[in-house]
Amino acid sequence: MNHILLIDDDTELTSLLTEVLTFEGFQISEANDGEAGLALLDENIDLILLDVMMPKLNGIETLKQLRANWETPVLMLTAKGEEIDRVIGLELGADDYLPKPFSDRELLARIKAILRRTAKEPAKKSGTKDCHEYLNIVTYPGKLEAYLDEQLLDLTTTEFALLDYFLQYPGDVLTKEVLSLEVLGKRLSAFDRAVDMHVSNLRKKLTQSGEGRTLIKTLRGRGYMLVEADS
């Protein structure tokens, strides 16, 4: 049973979501502000639903403190039109965002998509490939670990999934539509910048970890490509 931590000051909404998600088979813990949410966080939490506008410690500050110590997947809940909060949330390492109001069906779809891509794979049979390699980068999907020059990369679960997908298709043009569907688990919608922000964050971390070249090339109007060197 997956354990979800719901952090939102709207007690009416948290009660409703707890009822819906419990019915769907999830274990739910609730907190009504960021400080209380951080206090409940431990290694047994599989996913965090985090509201942006909260007292004491808002969602952005909560995410910032959370990412200093935890890689737990985060789905941000934002008010309609708060694009700046969505962008900042993605920059700080949120896995996805969902504008309010949203339907139960859409929330469940986003939750299941995140949990699918962050779930560790079962042990593979002897002789099957358990990693993806390209140049000096290696990803291990079963352990959710990525290495650059044998140095462990500090990636969020979504950044890992994105890098792992790129490593499977070096030299191929990967459109934003494909990346959104295959990596984020959702169809690309108008003005959705999630893919762009995750690619940008991944590039920064590859550079900070010693890779001076731009391995992920932007093809304007087409998408992205994993290449050997700058061109």
DRENFI-179990 format. One record per residue: residue in three letters; x, y, z of N, C-alpha, C in turn. Coordinates in steps of 0.1 Angstrom, whole numbers, padded with zeros to 4 digits, always signed. Layout:
BEGIN
AlaXYZXYZXYZ ...
end
This chain:
BEGIN
Met+0008-0012+0000+0000+0000+0000+0009+0012+0000 Asn+0007+0021-0010+0015+0033-0010+0010+0043+0000 His+0019+0051+0006+0016+0060+0016+0018+0074+0011 Ile+0007+0082+0011+0007+0096+0006+0006+0106+0018 Leu+0015+0116+0017+0014+0127+0027+0007+0139+0020 Leu-0004+0143+0026-0012+0154+0020-0010+0167+0029 Ile-0004+0177+0023-0001+0189+0031-0009+0201+0024 Asp-0020+0205+0031-0029+0215+0026-0037+0221+0038 Asp-0038+0235+0038-0045+0241+0049-0060+0241+0047 Asp-0065+0237+0036-0080+0236+0033-0085+0222+0039 Thr-0089+0223+0052-0094+0211+0059-0105+0203+0052 Glu-0114+0211+0045-0125+0205+0038-0120+0197+0026 Leu-0110+0202+0019-0104+0195+0008-0096+0183+0012 Thr-0088+0185+0023-0080+0173+0028-0089+0162+0032 Ser-0100+0165+0038-0110+0154+0043-0115+0147+0031 Leu-0119+0155+0020-0124+0149+0008-0114+0140+0001 Leu-0102+0146+0000-0092+0138-0007-0087+0126+0001 Thr-0087+0127+0014-0084+0115+0022-0094+0104+0020 Glu-0107+0108+0019-0117+0098+0017-0116+0091+0003 Val-0113+0099-0007-0112+0094-0021-0100+0085-0022 Leu-0088+0090-0017-0076+0082-0019-0076+0070-0010 Thr-0082+0070+0002-0083+0058+0010-0091+0048+0003 Phe-0102+0052-0003-0111+0043-0011-0103+0036-0022 Glu-0093+0044-0028-0085+0038-0039-0074+0029-0034 Gly-0073+0028-0021-0063+0019-0015-0050+0025-0010 Phe-0049+0038-0009-0038+0045-0004-0038+0047+0011 Gln-0027+0047+0017-0026+0051+0031-0023+0066+0032 Ile-0031+0074+0039-0030+0089+0039-0026+0094+0053 Ser-0016+0104+0053-0013+0112+0064-0016+0126+0061 Glu-0022+0134+0070-0025+0148+0067-0018+0158+0076 Ala-0015+0169+0070-0009+0181+0077-0015+0193+0071 Asn-0018+0203+0080-0025+0215+0075-0015+0227+0074 Asp-0002+0225+0075+0007+0236+0072+0021+0229+0069 Gly+0030+0237+0063+0043+0231+0059+0051+0226+0070 Glu+0051+0233+0082+0059+0228+0093+0054+0215+0098 Ala+0041+0213+0099+0036+0201+0104+0039+0190+0094 Gly+0038+0193+0081+0041+0183+0070+0055+0178+0071 Leu+0065+0187+0072+0079+0183+0073+0081+0174+0085 Ala+0074+0177+0096+0075+0169+0108+0071+0154+0106 Leu+0061+0153+0097+0056+0139+0095+0064+0131+0084 Leu+0073+0138+0077+0080+0132+0066+0090+0121+0071 Asp+0089+0109+0065+0099+0099+0068+0101+0090+0056 Glu+0109+0080+0057+0112+0071+0045+0100+0063+0041 Asn+0089+0062+0049+0078+0054+0045+0068+0062+0036 Ile+0070+0075+0034+0062+0083+0025+0066+0081+0011 Asp+0056+0077+0002+0059+0074-0012+0057+0086-0021 Leu+0048+0095-0017+0044+0107-0025+0039+0118-0016 Ile+0042+0130-0019+0036+0142-0012+0027+0150-0021 Leu+0015+0153-0016+0007+0163-0023+0008+0176-0015 Leu+0014+0186-0022+0018+0198-0015+0011+0211-0020 Asp+0003+0217-0012-0004+0229-0016+0006+0241-0016 Val+0004+0251-0024+0013+0262-0025+0010+0273-0014 Met-0003+0277-0013-0007+0288-0004-0011+0282+0010 Met-0002+0283+0020-0004+0278+0033+0002+0288+0043 Pro-0004+0288+0056+0002+0296+0066+0015+0290+0072 Lys+0022+0298+0080+0034+0293+0087+0045+0291+0077 Leu+0044+0281+0068+0054+0278+0059+0047+0274+0046 Asn+0048+0283+0035+0041+0280+0023+0047+0269+0015 Gly+0040+0265+0005+0045+0253-0003+0058+0254-0009 Ile+0062+0266-0014+0075+0268-0020+0086+0266-0010 Glu+0084+0273+0002+0095+0271+0012+0095+0257+0018 Thr+0084+0251+0019+0083+0237+0023+0091+0228+0014 Leu+0089+0230+0001+0095+0222-0009+0110+0224-0009 Lys+0114+0237-0007+0129+0240-0006+0135+0232+0005 Gln+0129+0233+0017+0135+0225+0029+0134+0210+0027 Leu+0123+0206+0021+0122+0191+0018+0133+0186+0009 Arg+0136+0194-0002+0146+0189-0011+0160+0189-0006 Ala+0162+0196+0005+0175+0196+0011+0179+0183+0017 Asn+0169+0175+0020+0172+0162+0027+0164+0150+0021 Trp+0154+0152+0013+0146+0141+0008+0144+0142-0007 Glu+0143+0130-0013+0140+0129-0028+0126+0124-0030 Thr+0118+0124-0020+0104+0119-0021+0096+0127-0032 Pro+0089+0120-0041+0082+0126-0052+0072+0136-0046 Val+0071+0148-0053+0061+0158-0049+0052+0163-0060 Leu+0039+0162-0058+0029+0168-0067+0024+0181-0061 Met+0027+0192-0067+0023+0205-0062+0008+0208-0066 Leu+0001+0213-0057-0013+0217-0059-0014+0232-0060 Thr-0017+0238-0071-0016+0252-0073-0030+0258-0077 Ala-0032+0271-0073-0044+0277-0077-0043+0281-0092 Lys-0055+0281-0099-0055+0284-0113-0049+0297-0116 Gly-0039+0298-0125-0033+0310-0130-0020+0313-0123 Glu-0016+0306-0113-0004+0308-0105+0008+0302-0112 Glu+0011+0307-0125+0021+0301-0133+0035+0302-0126 Ile+0037+0314-0120+0050+0316-0114+0053+0306-0103 Asp+0043+0302-0095+0045+0292-0085+0048+0278-0091 Arg+0042+0275-0102+0044+0263-0108+0059+0262-0113 Val+0063+0273-0120+0077+0273-0125+0087+0272-0113 Ile+0085+0280-0103+0094+0279-0091+0094+0265-0085 Gly+0082+0259-0084+0081+0246-0079+0089+0236-0087 Leu+0088+0236-0100+0095+0227-0109+0110+0230-0108 Glu+0114+0242-0107+0128+0246-0105+0134+0240-0092 Leu+0126+0239-0082+0131+0234-0069+0130+0219-0068 Gly+0125+0213-0078+0125+0198-0078+0111+0192-0076 Ala+0100+0199-0078+0087+0192-0078+0086+0183-0090 Asp+0079+0172-0088+0078+0162-0100+0067+0166-0109 Asp+0057+0173-0105+0046+0177-0113+0037+0187-0106 Tyr+0028+0193-0112+0018+0202-0106+0004+0200-0111 Leu-0005+0203-0103-0019+0201-0107-0027+0214-0103 Pro-0032+0221-0112-0040+0234-0109-0053+0230-0103 Lys-0057+0238-0093-0071+0237-0087-0080+0246-0095 Pro-0093+0242-0096-0098+0229-0091-0095+0218-0101 Phe-0095+0206-0095-0092+0194-0104-0102+0183-0101 Ser-0103+0173-0110-0112+0162-0108-0105+0151-0100 Asp-0112+0142-0094-0107+0131-0087-0099+0122-0097 Arg-0105+0121-0109-0099+0112-0119-0086+0117-0123 Glu-0084+0130-0125-0072+0136-0130-0061+0135-0119 Leu-0065+0137-0106-0056+0136-0095-0051+0122-0094 Leu-0059+0112-0095-0055+0098-0094-0046+0094-0105 Ala-0049+0099-0117-0040+0096-0129-0026+0102-0127 Arg-0025+0114-0122-0012+0120-0119-0005+0112-0108 Ile-0012+0109-0098-0006+0101-0087+0000+0088-0091 Lys-0008+0080-0099-0004+0067-0104+0007+0068-0113 Ala+0007+0079-0122+0018+0081-0131+0032+0083-0124 Ile+0031+0091-0114+0043+0094-0106+0048+0082-0099 Leu+0039+0074-0093+0043+0062-0085+0048+0051-0095 Arg+0043+0051-0107+0048+0041-0116+0062+0044-0120 Arg+0066+0056-0123+0079+0059-0127+0089+0060-0116 Thr+0084+0060-0103+0094+0061-0092+0095+0048-0085 Ala+0087+0038-0089+0087+0025-0082+0100+0018-0086 Lys+0106+0012-0076+0118+0004-0079+0114-0009-0086 Glu+0121-0013-0096+0118-0025-0103+0122-0038-0096 Pro+0115-0049-0098+0119-0061-0091+0132-0067-0096 Ala+0138-0075-0089+0151-0081-0094+0150-0087-0107 Lys+0159-0085-0116+0158-0090-0130+0164-0104-0131 Lys+0160-0111-0140+0165-0125-0143+0179-0124-0148 Ser+0187-0134-0145+0201-0134-0149+0202-0133-0164 Gly+0211-0124-0169+0213-0122-0183+0206-0110-0189 Thr+0197-0104-0181+0189-0092-0186+0196-0080-0182 Lys+0195-0069-0190+0202-0057-0188+0195-0049-0176 Asp+0203-0045-0166+0198-0038-0155+0202-0024-0154 Cys+0209-0019-0165+0213-0005-0165+0213+0000-0179 His+0213+0013-0181+0215+0020-0194+0227+0029-0194 Glu+0235+0028-0204+0248+0035-0204+0249+0043-0217 Tyr+0255+0055-0216+0259+0063-0228+0270+0072-0224 Leu+0281+0072-0231+0293+0079-0228+0297+0076-0213 Asn+0298+0086-0205+0302+0084-0191+0291+0084-0181 Ile+0279+0082-0186+0267+0082-0177+0260+0068-0177 Val+0257+0064-0165+0250+0051-0163+0238+0053-0154 Thr+0227+0047-0158+0215+0047-0149+0211+0033-0146 Tyr+0207+0031-0133+0202+0018-0128+0187+0019-0124 Pro+0178+0016-0133+0164+0018-0130+0159+0010-0118 Gly+0165-0002-0116+0161-0009-0104+0164-0003-0091 Lys+0174+0006-0091+0178+0012-0078+0175+0027-0078 Leu+0170+0032-0090+0168+0047-0092+0181+0055-0089 Glu+0192+0050-0094+0205+0057-0092+0211+0060-0106 Ala+0217+0071-0107+0224+0075-0119+0238+0080-0115 Tyr+0248+0077-0124+0262+0080-0121+0268+0087-0133 Leu+0276+0097-0130+0284+0104-0141+0299+0103-0136 Asp+0307+0097-0145+0321+0094-0142+0322+0087-0128 Glu+0312+0077-0126+0312+0069-0114+0308+0077-0101 Gln+0304+0089-0103+0299+0098-0092+0284+0098-0092 Leu+0278+0095-0080+0264+0094-0079+0258+0108-0081 Leu+0248+0109-0090+0241+0122-0092+0229+0124-0083 Asp+0228+0136-0078+0217+0139-0069+0205+0144-0077 Leu+0196+0134-0081+0185+0137-0090+0172+0135-0083 Thr+0162+0142-0087+0148+0139-0082+0144+0127-0090 Thr+0133+0121-0086+0128+0109-0093+0124+0112-0107 Thr+0119+0124-0110+0115+0127-0123+0127+0130-0132 Glu+0137+0137-0126+0150+0139-0134+0157+0126-0137 Phe+0156+0117-0128+0162+0104-0130+0155+0097-0142 Ala+0141+0097-0141+0133+0090-0152+0136+0097-0165 Leu+0138+0110-0165+0141+0117-0178+0154+0113-0183 Leu+0164+0113-0175+0178+0109-0179+0178+0095-0184 Asp+0172+0086-0177+0171+0072-0181+0165+0070-0195 Tyr+0154+0078-0197+0148+0077-0210+0157+0082-0221 Phe+0164+0093-0219+0173+0099-0229+0184+0088-0232 Leu+0189+0081-0222+0199+0072-0224+0195+0060-0233 Gln+0182+0058-0233+0177+0047-0242+0176+0051-0256 Tyr+0176+0064-0259+0174+0068-0273+0185+0079-0277 Pro+0198+0076-0275+0208+0086-0279+0207+0089-0294 Gly+0208+0102-0297+0208+0106-0311+0194+0107-0317 Asp+0184+0103-0310+0170+0104-0315+0164+0117-0311 Val+0156+0123-0319+0148+0135-0315+0136+0130-0307 Leu+0135+0135-0295+0124+0132-0286+0116+0145-0284 Thr+0104+0144-0289+0095+0156-0288+0090+0158-0273 Lys+0086+0170-0271+0080+0173-0257+0068+0164-0255 Glu+0060+0162-0265+0048+0154-0264+0052+0140-0259 Val+0062+0134-0265+0067+0120-0262+0072+0120-0247 Leu+0081+0130-0244+0086+0130-0231+0076+0132-0220 Ser+0066+0141-0223+0055+0143-0213+0047+0130-0211 Leu+0044+0123-0222+0036+0111-0221+0044+0100-0215 Glu+0056+0097-0220+0064+0086-0215+0071+0087-0202 Val+0075+0100-0199+0082+0102-0186+0073+0108-0175 Leu+0065+0118-0179+0057+0124-0169+0043+0117-0167 Gly+0040+0109-0177+0027+0101-0176+0015+0109-0179 Lys+0016+0120-0187+0005+0128-0190+0006+0134-0204 Arg-0005+0137-0210-0005+0143-0224+0000+0158-0222 Leu+0008+0163-0231+0012+0177-0231+0001+0186-0234 Ser-0001+0196-0225-0012+0206-0227-0006+0219-0231 Ala-0014+0228-0236-0009+0241-0240-0003+0249-0228 Phe+0008+0255-0230+0016+0263-0220+0021+0255-0209 Asp+0022+0242-0210+0028+0233-0200+0043+0233-0202 Arg+0050+0238-0191+0064+0239-0192+0072+0229-0184 Ala+0065+0219-0179+0071+0209-0170+0083+0202-0176 Val+0081+0198-0189+0092+0191-0195+0104+0200-0197 Asp+0102+0212-0201+0113+0222-0203+0120+0224-0190 Met+0113+0226-0179+0119+0228-0166+0127+0216-0161 His+0122+0204-0162+0129+0193-0158+0142+0191-0166 Val+0141+0193-0179+0153+0192-0188+0164+0203-0183 Ser+0159+0215-0180+0168+0225-0176+0175+0221-0163 Asn+0167+0216-0153+0173+0212-0141+0183+0201-0142 Leu+0180+0191-0151+0189+0180-0154+0202+0185-0160 Arg+0201+0194-0169+0213+0200-0175+0222+0206-0165 Lys+0216+0214-0156+0224+0221-0145+0231+0210-0136 Lys+0224+0200-0133+0230+0190-0124+0242+0182-0131 Leu+0240+0180-0144+0251+0173-0151+0263+0182-0152 Thr+0261+0195-0154+0272+0204-0154+0279+0206-0141 Gln+0271+0207-0130+0276+0209-0117+0284+0196-0112 Ser+0280+0185-0118+0287+0172-0114+0299+0169-0122 Gly+0303+0179-0131+0316+0177-0138+0314+0176-0153 Glu+0302+0174-0159+0301+0173-0173+0299+0187-0179 Gly+0310+0192-0185+0310+0205-0191+0303+0207-0204 Arg+0301+0196-0211+0295+0197-0224+0279+0196-0222 Thr+0273+0202-0232+0258+0201-0232+0254+0189-0239 Leu+0250+0179-0232+0247+0166-0238+0232+0166-0243 Ile+0224+0174-0237+0210+0174-0241+0208+0186-0249 Lys+0206+0185-0262+0205+0196-0272+0190+0199-0274 Thr+0188+0212-0274+0174+0217-0277+0173+0219-0292 Leu+0163+0213-0298+0160+0214-0312+0147+0223-0313 Arg+0148+0235-0316+0137+0245-0315+0126+0240-0324 Gly+0114+0239-0318+0102+0235-0325+0101+0220-0327 Arg+0111+0212-0323+0110+0198-0324+0111+0190-0311 Gly+0120+0194-0302+0122+0187-0290+0136+0187-0285 Tyr+0140+0176-0280+0154+0174-0274+0161+0162-0280 Met+0174+0162-0279+0182+0151-0284+0194+0149-0275 Leu+0197+0137-0271+0209+0134-0264+0221+0132-0274 Val+0231+0141-0273+0242+0140-0283+0255+0138-0276 Glu+0265+0136-0284+0279+0133-0278+0286+0145-0274 Ala+0284+0156-0281+0291+0169-0277+0283+0180-0283 Asp+0287+0192-0279+0281+0204-0285+0283+0205-0300 Ser+0273+0210-0307+0274+0211-0322+0269+0225-0325 
end
